[in-house]
Structure formats: C-alpha cells, structure tokens
Amino acid sequence: MKIMRIYSGADNESHFEEKEIDLKFNGDMEVSELEPATGVFFRQAPAHHLNDFHPAPRRQYIITLSGAVEIETGDGTVKRFGKGDIMLADDTTGRGHITRVVGNQPRVYVTIPLK
C-alpha cells in the first residue's frame, strides 16, 4: 500500500516521497504493523482555506474524508489529496509546506498524531 510522506530535507525545505506501507497476510486479510498513536481528531476546513508555510506540529497521519486539498512544498511541488488519500506529515522542522483547500467544498479530514 502506498501513501505520500512529506518530510524536512537537509535544505530546510519540505519534500514529498512515496512511502510503502508493508501489509502481511493475517488469516483472511492483509494488515500493517501497529503504529503507536496518541489519539485521533477530526477537522473541517472551509472551502478556499489557506494555511501559508508551516511545519507539521508533530508526526501525524492525515486522511482526507471529503473535499480536496493541495499541499505545496518549498521546492514548488504541488500534490492534490482527495477522498481516501493518506499523507504522513513528517516535516516537523524547517519552513514547512502550504496547505490549500481547493474547490467549493469544505475539506473534512482525520488527523492521527503518532507517538
């Protein structure tokens, strides 16, 4: 299973990389390793919401439930995330990234902070 990770590079800028989540057969399905988390919270950002350059406040998974968002890194790369997309926000240092809700719908998403 592939997800997108955003991380802080040696250049103090955020970058994207595809990350493989290993799944292993466990009886009647495939499952990943358990990752310790500190909780879960739900958010809703209004249509056209903009959060200028900022680092992630902590390592966290972000799963978009509805709506769409564009994440822009310091090198100018822009990736769009929509319903069902998973991102690991791991750029906790440096300049960070820009978050833009796109379209006319709010973005609803789940944040899972990691230990």
N, CA, C and O atoms as a GROMACS GRO file, in nm:
protein
  460
    1MET      N    1   0.086  -0.116   0.000
    1MET     CA    2   0.000   0.000   0.000
    1MET      C    3   0.090   0.123   0.000
    1MET      O    4   0.183   0.132   0.080
    2LYS      N    5   0.063   0.216  -0.090
    2LYS     CA    6   0.146   0.336  -0.100
    2LYS      C    7   0.072   0.458  -0.042
    2LYS      O    8  -0.047   0.477  -0.064
    3ILE      N    9   0.149   0.538   0.031
    3ILE     CA   10   0.098   0.666   0.080
    3ILE      C   11   0.202   0.772   0.045
    3ILE      O   12   0.312   0.739   0.000
    4MET      N   13   0.168   0.898   0.066
    4MET     CA   14   0.261   1.007   0.041
    4MET      C   15   0.313   1.057   0.176
    4MET      O   16   0.237   1.078   0.270
    5ARG      N   17   0.445   1.075   0.182
    5ARG     CA   18   0.508   1.131   0.302
    5ARG      C   19   0.564   1.267   0.265
    5ARG      O   20   0.620   1.284   0.157
    6ILE      N   21   0.548   1.363   0.356
    6ILE     CA   22   0.612   1.493   0.341
    6ILE      C   23   0.713   1.504   0.455
    6ILE      O   24   0.679   1.479   0.571
    7TYR      N   25   0.837   1.540   0.421
    7TYR     CA   26   0.943   1.540   0.520
    7TYR      C   27   1.032   1.663   0.502
    7TYR      O   28   1.029   1.728   0.398
    8SER      N   29   1.110   1.693   0.605
    8SER     CA   30   1.204   1.805   0.602
    8SER      C   31   1.338   1.755   0.550
    8SER      O   32   1.394   1.658   0.601
    9GLY      N   33   1.389   1.822   0.446
    9GLY     CA   34   1.518   1.785   0.388
    9GLY      C   35   1.633   1.860   0.453
    9GLY      O   36   1.612   1.949   0.535
   10ALA      N   37   1.753   1.823   0.415
   10ALA     CA   38   1.874   1.889   0.466
   10ALA      C   39   1.877   2.037   0.426
   10ALA      O   40   1.947   2.117   0.488
   11ASP      N   41   1.800   2.073   0.321
   11ASP     CA   42   1.794   2.211   0.274
   11ASP      C   43   1.694   2.296   0.352
   11ASP      O   44   1.671   2.412   0.318
   12ASN      N   45   1.634   2.239   0.458
   12ASN     CA   46   1.537   2.308   0.544
   12ASN      C   47   1.404   2.329   0.474
   12ASN      O   48   1.320   2.406   0.522
   13GLU      N   49   1.383   2.261   0.362
   13GLU     CA   50   1.257   2.268   0.288
   13GLU      C   51   1.185   2.134   0.299
   13GLU      O   52   1.246   2.031   0.326
   14SER      N   53   1.054   2.136   0.278
   14SER     CA   54   0.974   2.015   0.278
   14SER      C   55   0.977   1.951   0.139
   14SER      O   56   0.984   2.020   0.038
   15HIS      N   57   0.970   1.820   0.137
   15HIS     CA   58   0.971   1.743   0.012
   15HIS      C   59   0.873   1.627   0.025
   15HIS      O   60   0.838   1.586   0.136
   16PHE      N   61   0.829   1.575  -0.089
   16PHE     CA   62   0.741   1.459  -0.094
   16PHE      C   63   0.821   1.334  -0.128
   16PHE      O   64   0.922   1.341  -0.199
   17GLU      N   65   0.776   1.221  -0.076
   17GLU     CA   66   0.824   1.091  -0.122
   17GLU      C   67   0.711   0.990  -0.104
   17GLU      O   68   0.631   0.999  -0.011
   18GLU      N   69   0.708   0.895  -0.194
   18GLU     CA   70   0.610   0.788  -0.182
   18GLU      C   71   0.664   0.690  -0.078
   18GLU      O   72   0.782   0.655  -0.079
   19LYS      N   73   0.577   0.646   0.010
   19LYS     CA   74   0.616   0.553   0.116
   19LYS      C   75   0.532   0.428   0.104
   19LYS      O   76   0.410   0.435   0.087
   20GLU      N   77   0.597   0.315   0.112
   20GLU     CA   78   0.528   0.186   0.106
   20GLU      C   79   0.495   0.141   0.248
   20GLU      O   80   0.582   0.134   0.334
   21ILE      N   81   0.368   0.111   0.270
   21ILE     CA   82   0.325   0.052   0.397
   21ILE      C   83   0.317  -0.099   0.373
   21ILE      O   84   0.237  -0.146   0.293
   22ASP      N   85   0.401  -0.173   0.442
   22ASP     CA   86   0.403  -0.318   0.425
   22ASP      C   87   0.279  -0.380   0.486
   22ASP      O   88   0.244  -0.352   0.601
   23LEU      N   89   0.214  -0.464   0.409
   23LEU     CA   90   0.098  -0.540   0.456
   23LEU      C   91   0.135  -0.687   0.453
   23LEU      O   92   0.193  -0.736   0.356
   24LYS      N   93   0.100  -0.758   0.558
   24LYS     CA   94   0.127  -0.901   0.566
   24LYS      C   95  -0.004  -0.975   0.584
   24LYS      O   96  -0.095  -0.930   0.655
   25PHE      N   97  -0.012  -1.090   0.520
   25PHE     CA   98  -0.133  -1.172   0.530
   25PHE      C   99  -0.150  -1.219   0.674
   25PHE      O  100  -0.056  -1.269   0.736
   26ASN      N  101  -0.271  -1.202   0.727
   26ASN     CA  102  -0.301  -1.236   0.865
   26ASN      C  103  -0.437  -1.305   0.869
   26ASN      O  104  -0.538  -1.242   0.899
   27GLY      N  105  -0.439  -1.431   0.839
   27GLY     CA  106  -0.566  -1.504   0.838
   27GLY      C  107  -0.641  -1.480   0.709
   27GLY      O  108  -0.611  -1.543   0.608
   28ASP      N  109  -0.738  -1.391   0.712
   28ASP     CA  110  -0.822  -1.367   0.594
   28ASP      C  111  -0.804  -1.229   0.533
   28ASP      O  112  -0.882  -1.189   0.446
   29MET      N  113  -0.701  -1.154   0.577
   29MET     CA  114  -0.677  -1.020   0.522
   29MET      C  115  -0.531  -0.983   0.539
   29MET      O  116  -0.454  -1.054   0.604
   30GLU      N  117  -0.493  -0.871   0.479
   30GLU     CA  118  -0.359  -0.818   0.497
   30GLU      C  119  -0.365  -0.703   0.598
   30GLU      O  120  -0.462  -0.628   0.602
   31VAL      N  121  -0.261  -0.692   0.679
   31VAL     CA  122  -0.259  -0.591   0.784
   31VAL      C  123  -0.116  -0.537   0.800
   31VAL      O  124  -0.018  -0.609   0.780
   32SER      N  125  -0.107  -0.409   0.836
   32SER     CA  126   0.023  -0.346   0.860
   32SER      C  127   0.064  -0.369   1.006
   32SER      O  128  -0.014  -0.420   1.087
   33GLU      N  129   0.186  -0.329   1.035
   33GLU     CA  130   0.232  -0.328   1.174
   33GLU      C  131   0.155  -0.220   1.250
   33GLU      O  132   0.114  -0.120   1.191
   34LEU      N  133   0.136  -0.239   1.379
   34LEU     CA  134   0.071  -0.140   1.463
   34LEU      C  135   0.167  -0.024   1.487
   34LEU      O  136   0.283  -0.045   1.522
   35GLU      N  137   0.118   0.099   1.468
   35GLU     CA  138   0.197   0.218   1.498
   35GLU      C  139   0.133   0.288   1.616
   35GLU      O  140   0.015   0.322   1.611
   36PRO      N  141   0.208   0.311   1.723
   36PRO     CA  142   0.152   0.378   1.840
   36PRO      C  143   0.110   0.522   1.806
   36PRO      O  144   0.183   0.596   1.740
   37ALA      N  145  -0.008   0.558   1.851
   37ALA     CA  146  -0.063   0.692   1.828
   37ALA      C  147  -0.107   0.749   1.962
   37ALA      O  148  -0.124   0.677   2.060
   38THR      N  149  -0.123   0.882   1.963
   38THR     CA  150  -0.164   0.947   2.089
   38THR      C  151  -0.313   0.978   2.091
   38THR      O  152  -0.365   1.020   2.195
   39GLY      N  153  -0.382   0.959   1.981
   39GLY     CA  154  -0.525   0.989   1.975
   39GLY      C  155  -0.568   1.007   1.831
   39GLY      O  156  -0.497   0.969   1.738
   40VAL      N  157  -0.683   1.066   1.815
   40VAL     CA  158  -0.736   1.094   1.682
   40VAL      C  159  -0.827   1.215   1.695
   40VAL      O  160  -0.898   1.230   1.794
   41PHE      N  161  -0.823   1.302   1.594
   41PHE     CA  162  -0.922   1.410   1.594
   41PHE      C  163  -0.966   1.438   1.452
   41PHE      O  164  -0.896   1.406   1.356
   42PHE      N  165  -1.082   1.497   1.441
   42PHE     CA  166  -1.146   1.526   1.313
   42PHE      C  167  -1.144   1.676   1.293
   42PHE      O  168  -1.158   1.753   1.388
   43ARG      N  169  -1.127   1.718   1.167
   43ARG     CA  170  -1.123   1.860   1.135
   43ARG      C  171  -1.208   1.887   1.012
   43ARG      O  172  -1.231   1.799   0.928
   44GLN      N  173  -1.255   2.009   1.004
   44GLN     CA  174  -1.322   2.056   0.882
   44GLN      C  175  -1.270   2.195   0.850
   44GLN      O  176  -1.284   2.288   0.930
   45ALA      N  177  -1.209   2.208   0.734
   45ALA     CA  178  -1.156   2.337   0.688
   45ALA      C  179  -1.250   2.389   0.579
   45ALA      O  180  -1.289   2.312   0.492
   46PRO      N  181  -1.286   2.516   0.582
   46PRO     CA  182  -1.380   2.568   0.483
   46PRO      C  183  -1.320   2.570   0.342
   46PRO      O  184  -1.198   2.568   0.324
   47ALA      N  185  -1.407   2.576   0.245
   47ALA     CA  186  -1.363   2.589   0.105
   47ALA      C  187  -1.269   2.708   0.095
   47ALA      O  188  -1.292   2.812   0.157
   48HIS      N  189  -1.165   2.695   0.018
   48HIS     CA  190  -1.067   2.800  -0.010
   48HIS      C  191  -0.979   2.837   0.110
   48HIS      O  192  -0.909   2.938   0.106
   49HIS      N  193  -0.983   2.756   0.216
   49HIS     CA  194  -0.896   2.781   0.332
   49HIS      C  195  -0.750   2.774   0.289
   49HIS      O  196  -0.712   2.688   0.209
   50LEU      N  197  -0.668   2.864   0.340
   50LEU     CA  198  -0.526   2.869   0.307
   50LEU      C  199  -0.445   2.879   0.435
   50LEU      O  200  -0.471   2.964   0.520
   51ASN      N  201  -0.347   2.792   0.449
   51ASN     CA  202  -0.254   2.798   0.560
   51ASN      C  203  -0.114   2.810   0.499
   51ASN      O  204  -0.062   2.712   0.445
   52ASP      N  205  -0.055   2.930   0.506
   52ASP     CA  206   0.074   2.956   0.443
   52ASP      C  207   0.182   2.867   0.505
   52ASP      O  208   0.151   2.784   0.591
   53PHE      N  209   0.306   2.883   0.463
   53PHE     CA  210   0.414   2.794   0.505
   53PHE      C  211   0.411   2.768   0.655
   53PHE      O  212   0.408   2.861   0.736
   54HIS      N  213   0.413   2.640   0.690
   54HIS     CA  214   0.414   2.596   0.830
   54HIS      C  215   0.467   2.453   0.835
   54HIS      O  216   0.436   2.373   0.747
   55PRO      N  217   0.545   2.419   0.937
   55PRO     CA  218   0.584   2.279   0.955
   55PRO      C  219   0.470   2.204   1.024
   55PRO      O  220   0.383   2.265   1.086
   56ALA      N  221   0.471   2.074   1.012
   56ALA     CA  222   0.374   1.992   1.085
   56ALA      C  223   0.402   2.008   1.234
   56ALA      O  224   0.519   2.012   1.274
   57PRO      N  225   0.299   2.018   1.318
   57PRO     CA  226   0.322   2.037   1.462
   57PRO      C  227   0.378   1.912   1.530
   57PRO      O  228   0.431   1.920   1.641
   58ARG      N  229   0.365   1.796   1.463
   58ARG     CA  230   0.410   1.668   1.516
   58ARG      C  231   0.404   1.568   1.401
   58ARG      O  232   0.346   1.600   1.298
   59ARG      N  233   0.462   1.451   1.414
   59ARG     CA  234   0.445   1.346   1.314
   59ARG      C  235   0.300   1.299   1.322
   59ARG      O  236   0.251   1.267   1.430
   60GLN      N  237   0.233   1.294   1.208
   60GLN     CA  238   0.092   1.256   1.211
   60GLN      C  239   0.046   1.208   1.075
   60GLN      O  240   0.091   1.256   0.970
   61TYR      N  241  -0.045   1.112   1.079
   61TYR     CA  242  -0.114   1.070   0.957
   61TYR      C  243  -0.232   1.162   0.936
   61TYR      O  244  -0.299   1.201   1.032
   62ILE      N  245  -0.258   1.196   0.811
   62ILE     CA  246  -0.374   1.277   0.777
   62ILE      C  247  -0.448   1.204   0.665
   62ILE      O  248  -0.391   1.173   0.561
   63ILE      N  249  -0.575   1.178   0.689
   63ILE     CA  250  -0.659   1.106   0.593
   63ILE      C  251  -0.774   1.196   0.553
   63ILE      O  252  -0.855   1.235   0.637
   64THR      N  253  -0.782   1.229   0.425
   64THR     CA  254  -0.890   1.314   0.375
   64THR      C  255  -1.016   1.229   0.358
   64THR      O  256  -1.014   1.125   0.292
   65LEU      N  257  -1.126   1.273   0.419
   65LEU     CA  258  -1.254   1.203   0.410
   65LEU      C  259  -1.341   1.259   0.298
   65LEU      O  260  -1.409   1.184   0.228
   66SER      N  261  -1.339   1.391   0.281
   66SER     CA  262  -1.414   1.454   0.172
   66SER      C  263  -1.351   1.589   0.142
   66SER      O  264  -1.277   1.644   0.222
   67GLY      N  265  -1.382   1.641   0.024
   67GLY     CA  266  -1.320   1.764  -0.021
   67GLY      C  267  -1.182   1.735  -0.078
   67GLY      O  268  -1.144   1.619  -0.094
   68ALA      N  269  -1.108   1.840  -0.107
   68ALA     CA  270  -0.976   1.824  -0.166
   68ALA      C  271  -0.882   1.932  -0.114
   68ALA      O  272  -0.925   2.042  -0.076
   69VAL      N  273  -0.754   1.898  -0.112
   69VAL     CA  274  -0.652   1.990  -0.064
   69VAL      C  275  -0.529   1.979  -0.153
   69VAL      O  276  -0.498   1.872  -0.205
   70GLU      N  277  -0.461   2.090  -0.170
   70GLU     CA  278  -0.330   2.089  -0.235
   70GLU      C  279  -0.226   2.123  -0.130
   70GLU      O  280  -0.242   2.216  -0.052
   71ILE      N  281  -0.120   2.044  -0.131
   71ILE     CA  282  -0.006   2.068  -0.043
   71ILE      C  283   0.110   2.110  -0.133
   71ILE      O  284   0.142   2.041  -0.229
   72GLU      N  285   0.173   2.223  -0.100
   72GLU     CA  286   0.286   2.273  -0.177
   72GLU      C  287   0.410   2.274  -0.090
   72GLU      O  288   0.409   2.328   0.021
   73THR      N  289   0.518   2.216  -0.140
   73THR     CA  290   0.644   2.213  -0.067
   73THR      C  291   0.730   2.332  -0.107
   73THR      O  292   0.699   2.404  -0.202
   74GLY      N  293   0.839   2.352  -0.035
   74GLY     CA  294   0.927   2.465  -0.060
   74GLY      C  295   0.993   2.464  -0.195
   74GLY      O  296   1.035   2.569  -0.245
   75ASP      N  297   1.004   2.346  -0.258
   75ASP     CA  298   1.064   2.340  -0.391
   75ASP      C  299   0.962   2.365  -0.502
   75ASP      O  300   0.993   2.352  -0.620
   76GLY      N  301   0.838   2.400  -0.462
   76GLY     CA  302   0.734   2.433  -0.560
   76GLY      C  303   0.649   2.316  -0.605
   76GLY      O  304   0.556   2.335  -0.683
   77THR      N  305   0.678   2.194  -0.558
   77THR     CA  306   0.597   2.077  -0.594
   77THR      C  307   0.461   2.088  -0.526
   77THR      O  308   0.451   2.119  -0.408
   78VAL      N  309   0.356   2.061  -0.604
   78VAL     CA  310   0.219   2.065  -0.553
   78VAL      C  311   0.156   1.928  -0.576
   78VAL      O  312   0.162   1.874  -0.687
   79LYS      N  313   0.096   1.873  -0.472
   79LYS     CA  314   0.023   1.746  -0.484
   79LYS      C  315  -0.116   1.767  -0.429
   79LYS      O  316  -0.137   1.836  -0.329
   80ARG      N  317  -0.213   1.704  -0.497
   80ARG     CA  318  -0.353   1.714  -0.456
   80ARG      C  319  -0.394   1.585  -0.385
   80ARG      O  320  -0.361   1.475  -0.428
   81PHE      N  321  -0.467   1.602  -0.274
   81PHE     CA  322  -0.517   1.490  -0.196
   81PHE      C  323  -0.668   1.503  -0.188
   81PHE      O  324  -0.722   1.610  -0.160
   82GLY      N  325  -0.737   1.392  -0.212
   82GLY     CA  326  -0.882   1.389  -0.206
   82GLY      C  327  -0.930   1.274  -0.120
   82GLY      O  328  -0.853   1.215  -0.045
   83LYS      N  329  -1.056   1.244  -0.131
   83LYS     CA  330  -1.123   1.142  -0.052
   83LYS      C  331  -1.044   1.011  -0.053
   83LYS      O  332  -1.017   0.953  -0.158
   84GLY      N  333  -1.007   0.966   0.068
   84GLY     CA  334  -0.937   0.839   0.084
   84GLY      C  335  -0.786   0.849   0.078
   84GLY      O  336  -0.718   0.750   0.106
   85ASP      N  337  -0.730   0.964   0.043
   85ASP     CA  338  -0.585   0.977   0.035
   85ASP      C  339  -0.524   0.991   0.175
   85ASP      O  340  -0.582   1.055   0.263
   86ILE      N  341  -0.407   0.931   0.191
   86ILE     CA  342  -0.336   0.930   0.320
   86ILE      C  343  -0.201   0.997   0.303
   86ILE      O  344  -0.128   0.969   0.208
   87MET      N  345  -0.170   1.087   0.396
   87MET     CA  346  -0.040   1.152   0.396
   87MET      C  347   0.021   1.138   0.535
   87MET      O  348  -0.048   1.151   0.636
   88LEU      N  349   0.152   1.112   0.539
   88LEU     CA  350   0.226   1.116   0.664
   88LEU      C  351   0.297   1.251   0.669
   88LEU      O  352   0.391   1.275   0.593
   89ALA      N  353   0.252   1.338   0.758
   89ALA     CA  354   0.314   1.470   0.776
   89ALA      C  355   0.431   1.452   0.871
   89ALA      O  356   0.414   1.429   0.991
   90ASP      N  357   0.552   1.462   0.815
   90ASP     CA  358   0.674   1.434   0.890
   90ASP      C  359   0.773   1.549   0.876
   90ASP      O  360   0.891   1.534   0.908
   91ASP      N  361   0.725   1.664   0.830
   91ASP     CA  362   0.812   1.782   0.812
   91ASP      C  363   0.798   1.874   0.932
   91ASP      O  364   0.743   1.984   0.922
   92THR      N  365   0.848   1.828   1.046
   92THR     CA  366   0.829   1.900   1.172
   92THR      C  367   0.933   2.009   1.196
   92THR      O  368   0.927   2.080   1.296
   93THR      N  369   1.029   2.022   1.105
   93THR     CA  370   1.129   2.129   1.115
   93THR      C  371   1.135   2.202   0.981
   93THR      O  372   1.077   2.157   0.882
   94GLY      N  373   1.206   2.312   0.979
   94GLY     CA  374   1.223   2.386   0.855
   94GLY      C  375   1.104   2.477   0.825
   94GLY      O  376   1.022   2.505   0.912
   95ARG      N  377   1.100   2.523   0.700
   95ARG     CA  378   0.996   2.618   0.658
   95ARG      C  379   0.859   2.555   0.650
   95ARG      O  380   0.758   2.622   0.671
   96GLY      N  381   0.853   2.427   0.620
   96GLY     CA  382   0.724   2.359   0.614
   96GLY      C  383   0.662   2.363   0.475
   96GLY      O  384   0.732   2.369   0.374
   97HIS      N  385   0.531   2.359   0.472
   97HIS     CA  386   0.455   2.348   0.349
   97HIS      C  387   0.334   2.440   0.353
   97HIS      O  388   0.298   2.492   0.459
   98ILE      N  389   0.271   2.459   0.238
   98ILE     CA  390   0.147   2.537   0.227
   98ILE      C  391   0.032   2.438   0.210
   98ILE      O  392   0.044   2.340   0.136
   99THR      N  393  -0.079   2.464   0.278
   99THR     CA  394  -0.199   2.382   0.266
   99THR      C  395  -0.311   2.469   0.209
   99THR      O  396  -0.343   2.574   0.265
  100ARG      N  397  -0.371   2.425   0.097
  100ARG     CA  398  -0.480   2.499   0.030
  100ARG      C  399  -0.599   2.408   0.007
  100ARG      O  400  -0.587   2.308  -0.064
  101VAL      N  401  -0.712   2.438   0.065
  101VAL     CA  402  -0.835   2.365   0.031
  101VAL      C  403  -0.878   2.414  -0.107
  101VAL      O  404  -0.888   2.534  -0.130
  102VAL      N  405  -0.902   2.320  -0.198
  102VAL     CA  406  -0.940   2.355  -0.335
  102VAL      C  407  -1.083   2.311  -0.362
  102VAL      O  408  -1.133   2.217  -0.302
  103GLY      N  409  -1.148   2.381  -0.455
  103GLY     CA  410  -1.286   2.351  -0.486
  103GLY      C  411  -1.381   2.429  -0.396
  103GLY      O  412  -1.338   2.509  -0.314
  104ASN      N  413  -1.508   2.404  -0.414
  104ASN     CA  414  -1.611   2.478  -0.341
  104ASN      C  415  -1.666   2.403  -0.221
  104ASN      O  416  -1.765   2.446  -0.161
  105GLN      N  417  -1.604   2.293  -0.185
  105GLN     CA  418  -1.649   2.213  -0.072
  105GLN      C  419  -1.549   2.224   0.043
  105GLN      O  420  -1.430   2.242   0.019
  106PRO      N  421  -1.596   2.215   0.167
  106PRO     CA  422  -1.501   2.209   0.278
  106PRO      C  423  -1.422   2.078   0.271
  106PRO      O  424  -1.465   1.981   0.209
  107ARG      N  425  -1.311   2.078   0.335
  107ARG     CA  426  -1.231   1.955   0.346
  107ARG      C  427  -1.252   1.897   0.485
  107ARG      O  428  -1.232   1.965   0.586
  108VAL      N  429  -1.293   1.772   0.489
  108VAL     CA  430  -1.311   1.701   0.616
  108VAL      C  431  -1.199   1.597   0.621
  108VAL      O  432  -1.178   1.521   0.526
  109TYR      N  433  -1.128   1.594   0.734
  109TYR     CA  434  -1.016   1.501   0.743
  109TYR      C  435  -0.992   1.456   0.887
  109TYR      O  436  -1.035   1.519   0.983
  110VAL      N  437  -0.920   1.345   0.897
  110VAL     CA  438  -0.884   1.284   1.025
  110VAL      C  439  -0.735   1.304   1.044
  110VAL      O  440  -0.657   1.285   0.950
  111THR      N  441  -0.694   1.342   1.164
  111THR     CA  442  -0.554   1.355   1.200
  111THR      C  443  -0.524   1.254   1.311
  111THR      O  444  -0.594   1.247   1.412
  112ILE      N  445  -0.418   1.176   1.291
  112ILE     CA  446  -0.377   1.075   1.389
  112ILE      C  447  -0.233   1.105   1.431
  112ILE      O  448  -0.140   1.063   1.363
  113PRO      N  449  -0.215   1.176   1.543
  113PRO     CA  450  -0.079   1.205   1.591
  113PRO      C  451  -0.008   1.076   1.634
  113PRO      O  452  -0.068   0.991   1.700
  114LEU      N  453   0.119   1.064   1.596
  114LEU     CA  454   0.198   0.945   1.631
  114LEU      C  455   0.284   0.972   1.753
  114LEU      O  456   0.324   1.085   1.778
  115LYS      N  457   0.311   0.866   1.828
  115LYS     CA  458   0.399   0.879   1.947
  115LYS      C  459   0.542   0.897   1.902
  115LYS      O  460   0.632   0.910   1.985
   0.00000   0.00000   0.00000
